[in-house]
Amino acid sequence: MTSYGLKQVFPLSLAGEGYVGGGPRRSAYSRDARLTERFTRIDADTLRYEATVDDPRTWTRSWTVAFPLKRDPSYELFEYACHEENYSMPHMLRGAVVGEGENGR
């Protein structure tokens, strides 16, 4: 997959193309798919997330999903990494939950 950001502060636009389908998790898109994501600041505590999928080989027209992302001061930020086909992830998460219980969280 190739992705790039369009140099703007807000709205921030990201685009990706060259998705590879198939494999054990059948994809609902073709190699021609293009995903455009946009983050727009609504106010000091809200971002609007919008994603548009354009794949003429799969759908008759592009489609968009959008929803607000509200700031939550109690939210803890964790590292994000791609975990497709990572079968050990459930075990690592289960271990983290057990560890939290032992620490009185």
N, C-alpha and C positions, 0 to 999 in steps of 0.2 A: 504494500500500500504506500502511496505517496501522499503526504499531507503538507500543508503550508498555511501560514497565517497571513492575513492581509493587514498591513501595517496601519492600524488605527487604534485609538485608545478605546472609545466606546462609540458605537457597538464594535466589539471584537468579532471578527469573522474568521472561521477556520474552514478549510476545504480539504477533502480527501478523495482520492480516486485510486483505481488499480486494485480493488478488493479481489481476493481470490476465494472462490466458492468451493463447495464440495467437501470432501473429507468426512469424518464421522459425524460432524454437525452440519447437516445440509444447509446451505445458505439460501436465503430468500432473496437473493440479488445476483446479478450477473457481473462479469468482469468489467462491464461498462458503467457500473454504478458510480455515482458521485454523491458524496455527503457534504453538505454545507451546514456548519453550525454557527450560530450567532449568539453572543452574550451582550445584552443591552442593560445598562444601569437604569432602573426605574426610579429608585430613590436611594437614600443612604443605606438601607437595609434590604434592598431587593434587586436581584438580577432577573431578567427575563431570558430563559434559555429557549432557543428555537433551533430545530434541526429540520433540514429539507433533504429528502432523498429523491434523486433523479436517476432513474434507470429505465430507459425506454424499452429495453429488451425484456423487462420483468413486469412493469406496470404501464398502463396506458397514459398516465400523466404523473408528474411529480407530486409528492405529498409532504406535508409539513406537520410537525408536532411542536407545541410550545407550552411552557408552564413557568410559573415564578419559582425562583430559588430564594428563600428568605434566610437572612442572617440568623444564626442560632448561637448565642454566646457560649452555650454549654457544649457545643460540638467540638470534638477532638479530631484533628487532622491526622490521618494515617497515610503512609506511603501508598501510592497507587501504582500498581504494576500489572501488566497483562498476564492473566493466569489461565488462558485457554488451555485445555487439556492438562492442566496441572492437577493431577488426582490427589496430591498430598494436601491441597488447600483445606479441605474439610477437617483433616486431622490437625493442621496447624491452628485453625480457628477454634476447634474444640479445645486444644491445649491452652490457648489464650484465655478462653472462658473459664476453664478450670483454675488457671493461675490467678485470674481476677477474684474468684471465689476464695482462694486461699489467702489473698491479701486483704480481705475484708471489704472489697469494693461493692 
